[in-house]
Amino acid sequence: MADIETPNISGLVEELSGSSRRRRQEVAHTIALAAHSNPAVVKPHVEALIDALFRPEAQTRWEILDALTDIAQSDPDAVADAFDGAEASLFDDGSATVRLAAFKFLCRLGSTSPERSDEVWPLIDEAIQCYHGDAEYRDMLAALLGLAEGSPSEDTKRALAARVGFDTKNGAGYIKSFSNEILQALS
């Protein structure tokens, strides 16, 4: 997909506040694609994206979380205010996809500095306990590996190692494999 021009993004972002659920979902998808291609194009609209994390439809929220995750890679300070919206989405009872997008966002944000890793770790740890073995758990482990390979604090490293340690010895399949990779990345 070619980069979307900034004026088009501005118009799309305005539609995130529109009354049509379907249009908000379409717009959020387009914004997520644009952020994946070029996060800088979407970055000026972070405030509106954070506001969109509180829309009722799941797709709008997961698409926007994906866009914020892409922005977090290059400018975590720009998306730090999305923490509360991500926390609310992390425990969304109705959508595993929203929960996974929130988990990925928090892992990406936490991977950017020791301080951020300490901030996100309690939520990540709770989510691991809640969703261990669920269908999206494989993707959660991939996001945890990204956190481990980033810049987590020593406290977060110890806590993460303790959390996945059981699965390195007693797990099976992808859970055991990913857990071992996470431990290796932490050392």
Number of C-alpha atoms within 10 A of each C-alpha: 7 8 13 17 11 15 10 11 19 16 11 19 22 14 17 25 16 12 9 11 16 13 16 24 22 18 22 27 20 19 28 24 21 23 23 20 17 17 23 16 21 25 19 14 16 20 13 15 27 21 15 22 25 16 15 10 17 20 20 27 30 27 26 32 31 25 29 33 27 27 26 23 15 12 17 20 11 16 21 16 13 21 17 13 17 27 18 14 26 25 20 16 9 11 15 20 18 28 27 25 26 31 29 26 30 30 28 26 29 29 28 22 17 17 14 21 27 19 16 21 21 13 18 23 14 13 18 19 11 11 16 15 11 11 10 14 18 15 14 24 23 17 22 27 22 19 28 26 18 20 19 24 18 13 13 25 23 13 16 22 21 12 15 21 17 12 17 19 11 9 16 12 8 12 19 18 14 22 26 20 18 26 20 13 16 20 9
